[in-house]
Every structure is written in structure tokens, then in C-alpha cells.
Amino acid sequence: MRRLHHSDIKRAFHEGISREDVVAGLVYSICMNYHKRVKGNRSVGKKVFLQGGVCYNRAVPLAMAAVTGRHIIVPPDPGLTAPSAWPWRSGADSSLA
């Protein structure tokens, strides 16, 4: 998989590709990078817990669901990494997908 460079984005705009399509391509690229390089050949459960600042872009969990074919769960404040900071209620589901 080839890395996306600033010049690729500039060329896409020059070729008349819409901003929405360029951003969608970037989001999809984030998900594919994770799927291919981080997850690799390891199996994934039916639900995937996704965290980190990248989840503040609501398109990322939705794209990840499309890439993995799994239900994606995002905590209320995905930028916090400490589980004790998550205000989970019994039976609550904070998924975006």
C-alpha cells in the first residue's frame, strides 16, 4: 500500500476531485492502514472497540465498520485512554456505527 503525500492531495484537487471525495479517501486510507498493518492476519471479534483522537472524526468509525464488516464501539470521549475515565453505565452503548 502506497503512502499518501501532500502532493497527491494537491493533484487530486487540481484534477477536479471534490473535497468530500478527497476527505473520504483519507478516512478510508486511515482505516485500511490499520486493517492491513496493525491488525494484520489476527482475527477480530463481532464488536470492535475503537479509541483515540482519530475517532473525533465521526467518519472514521463508520469507515472502519465498512472496512472490517464489524460493529464499532467508540467511548464517549475517545481521546481519553484511561478506562477509569469512561462514564459507562450498565448496558450503555456509545457506538457511532
C-alpha positions as CSV (number, residue, x, y, z in Angstrom):
1,M,0.0,0.0,0.0
2,R,1.4,3.4,-1.1
3,R,1.6,6.3,1.4
4,L,-0.5,9.3,0.6
5,H,1.5,12.5,0.2
6,H,0.6,16.2,0.3
7,S,1.3,16.4,-3.5
8,D,-1.3,13.6,-4.1
9,I,-3.9,15.7,-2.4
10,K,-2.9,18.8,-4.4
11,R,-3.0,16.8,-7.6
12,A,-6.5,15.4,-6.8
13,F,-7.8,19.0,-6.3
14,H,-6.1,20.1,-9.5
15,E,-7.8,17.2,-11.3
16,G,-11.2,18.4,-10.1
17,I,-11.8,15.8,-7.4
18,S,-14.2,17.2,-4.8
19,R,-13.1,18.0,-1.3
20,E,-15.6,15.4,0.0
21,D,-14.1,12.7,-2.1
22,V,-10.6,13.6,-1.1
23,V,-11.5,13.6,2.6
24,A,-13.4,10.3,2.2
25,G,-10.2,8.8,0.6
26,L,-8.1,10.0,3.5
27,V,-10.5,8.5,6.1
28,Y,-10.6,5.2,4.1
29,S,-6.8,5.2,4.0
30,I,-6.6,5.5,7.8
31,C,-8.8,2.5,8.2
32,M,-7.1,0.4,5.5
33,N,-3.7,1.2,7.1
34,Y,-4.9,0.0,10.5
35,H,-6.6,-3.1,9.0
36,K,-3.5,-4.1,6.9
37,R,-0.6,-3.0,9.2
38,V,-1.8,-3.1,12.7
39,K,-4.5,-5.9,12.7
40,G,-2.8,-8.0,10.1
41,N,-3.9,-11.6,10.0
42,R,-5.2,-11.6,13.5
43,S,-8.9,-12.4,13.9
44,V,-11.4,-9.7,15.1
45,G,-14.5,-10.2,17.2
46,K,-18.0,-9.2,16.3
47,K,-17.6,-5.9,18.0
48,V,-14.5,-3.7,17.8
49,F,-13.6,-1.1,20.4
50,L,-12.1,1.9,18.7
51,Q,-10.4,4.7,20.7
52,G,-8.1,7.7,20.2
53,G,-8.3,11.2,18.9
54,V,-8.9,9.9,15.3
55,C,-12.4,9.0,16.5
56,Y,-13.4,12.6,16.9
57,N,-13.8,12.5,13.1
58,R,-17.2,10.6,13.1
59,A,-16.4,9.3,9.6
60,V,-13.5,7.1,10.9
61,P,-15.6,4.7,12.9
62,L,-18.1,4.5,10.1
63,A,-15.4,3.7,7.6
64,M,-13.8,1.2,10.0
65,A,-17.2,-0.6,10.2
66,A,-17.3,-0.7,6.3
67,V,-13.7,-2.0,6.1
68,T,-13.9,-4.6,8.8
69,G,-17.6,-5.6,8.5
70,R,-17.9,-5.3,12.3
71,H,-19.8,-3.3,14.8
72,I,-17.6,-0.4,16.0
73,I,-17.9,0.9,19.6
74,V,-16.4,4.3,20.4
75,P,-16.2,5.6,24.0
76,P,-17.9,8.9,24.9
77,D,-14.6,10.7,24.9
78,P,-12.3,8.6,22.6
79,G,-9.3,10.8,23.2
80,L,-9.0,9.6,26.8
81,T,-7.1,6.4,27.1
82,A,-7.8,5.6,30.8
83,P,-10.7,3.2,31.1
84,S,-11.5,4.7,34.6
85,A,-12.3,8.0,32.9
86,W,-15.2,6.5,30.8
87,P,-18.6,7.1,32.2
88,W,-20.1,3.8,31.2
89,R,-23.5,3.0,32.5
90,S,-24.7,-0.5,32.8
91,G,-25.9,-1.6,29.4
92,A,-24.9,1.7,27.7
93,D,-23.7,1.6,24.1
94,S,-21.7,4.6,22.8
95,S,-21.3,3.3,19.3
96,L,-21.4,5.6,16.3
97,A,-21.8,2.9,13.7
